[in-house]
Amino acid sequence: MTNAFSLILNLSRLVELKGIWWIFRHKILNSRYKLKKMKNI
């Protein structure tokens, strides 16, 4: 019972970290895209 609970906790933490990473990555990609657009003008 405790093992399953810790496993679920670890999985939820991993998902949380992945979510944070995706948001971070998305923001970086967006800023890069905006910079490229600015340079083109």
Distance bins in CASP14 RR format, pairs under 12 A and 6 or more apart:
PFRMAT RR
TARGET T0000
AUTHOR 0000-0000-0000
RMODE 2
METHOD distances of the structure
MODEL  1
1 7 0 0 0 0 0 1 0 0 0 0 0
1 8 0 0 0 0 0 1 0 0 0 0 0
2 8 0 0 0 0 0 1 0 0 0 0 0
2 9 0 0 0 0 0 1 0 0 0 0 0
3 9 0 0 0 0 0 1 0 0 0 0 0
3 10 0 0 0 0 0 1 0 0 0 0 0
4 10 0 0 0 0 0 1 0 0 0 0 0
4 11 0 0 0 0 0 1 0 0 0 0 0
5 11 0 0 0 0 0 1 0 0 0 0 0
5 12 0 0 0 0 0 1 0 0 0 0 0
6 12 0 0 0 0 0 1 0 0 0 0 0
6 13 0 0 0 0 0 1 0 0 0 0 0
7 13 0 0 0 0 0 1 0 0 0 0 0
7 14 0 0 0 0 0 1 0 0 0 0 0
8 14 0 0 0 0 0 1 0 0 0 0 0
8 15 0 0 0 0 0 1 0 0 0 0 0
9 15 0 0 0 0 0 1 0 0 0 0 0
9 16 0 0 0 0 0 1 0 0 0 0 0
10 16 0 0 0 0 0 1 0 0 0 0 0
10 17 0 0 0 0 0 1 0 0 0 0 0
11 17 0 0 0 0 0 1 0 0 0 0 0
11 18 0 0 0 0 0 1 0 0 0 0 0
12 18 0 0 0 0 0 1 0 0 0 0 0
12 19 0 0 0 0 0 1 0 0 0 0 0
13 19 0 0 0 0 0 1 0 0 0 0 0
13 20 0 0 0 0 0 1 0 0 0 0 0
14 20 0 0 0 0 0 1 0 0 0 0 0
14 21 0 0 0 0 0 1 0 0 0 0 0
15 21 0 0 0 0 0 1 0 0 0 0 0
15 22 0 0 0 0 0 1 0 0 0 0 0
16 22 0 0 0 0 0 1 0 0 0 0 0
16 23 0 0 0 0 0 1 0 0 0 0 0
17 23 0 0 0 0 0 1 0 0 0 0 0
17 24 0 0 0 0 0 1 0 0 0 0 0
18 24 0 0 0 0 0 1 0 0 0 0 0
18 25 0 0 0 0 0 1 0 0 0 0 0
19 25 0 0 0 0 1 0 0 0 0 0 0
19 26 0 0 0 0 1 0 0 0 0 0 0
20 26 0 0 0 0 0 1 0 0 0 0 0
20 27 0 0 0 0 0 1 0 0 0 0 0
21 27 0 0 0 0 0 1 0 0 0 0 0
21 28 0 0 0 0 0 1 0 0 0 0 0
22 28 0 0 0 0 0 1 0 0 0 0 0
22 29 0 0 0 0 0 1 0 0 0 0 0
23 29 0 0 0 0 0 1 0 0 0 0 0
23 30 0 0 0 0 0 1 0 0 0 0 0
24 30 0 0 0 0 0 1 0 0 0 0 0
24 31 0 0 0 0 0 1 0 0 0 0 0
25 31 0 0 0 0 0 1 0 0 0 0 0
25 32 0 0 0 0 0 1 0 0 0 0 0
26 32 0 0 0 0 0 1 0 0 0 0 0
26 33 0 0 0 0 0 1 0 0 0 0 0
27 33 0 0 0 0 0 1 0 0 0 0 0
27 34 0 0 0 0 0 1 0 0 0 0 0
28 34 0 0 0 0 0 1 0 0 0 0 0
28 35 0 0 0 0 0 1 0 0 0 0 0
29 35 0 0 0 0 0 1 0 0 0 0 0
29 36 0 0 0 0 0 1 0 0 0 0 0
30 36 0 0 0 0 0 1 0 0 0 0 0
30 37 0 0 0 0 0 1 0 0 0 0 0
31 37 0 0 0 0 0 1 0 0 0 0 0
31 38 0 0 0 0 0 1 0 0 0 0 0
32 38 0 0 0 0 0 1 0 0 0 0 0
32 39 0 0 0 0 0 1 0 0 0 0 0
33 39 0 0 0 0 0 1 0 0 0 0 0
33 40 0 0 0 0 0 1 0 0 0 0 0
34 40 0 0 0 0 0 1 0 0 0 0 0
34 41 0 0 0 0 0 1 0 0 0 0 0
35 41 0 0 0 0 0 1 0 0 0 0 0
END
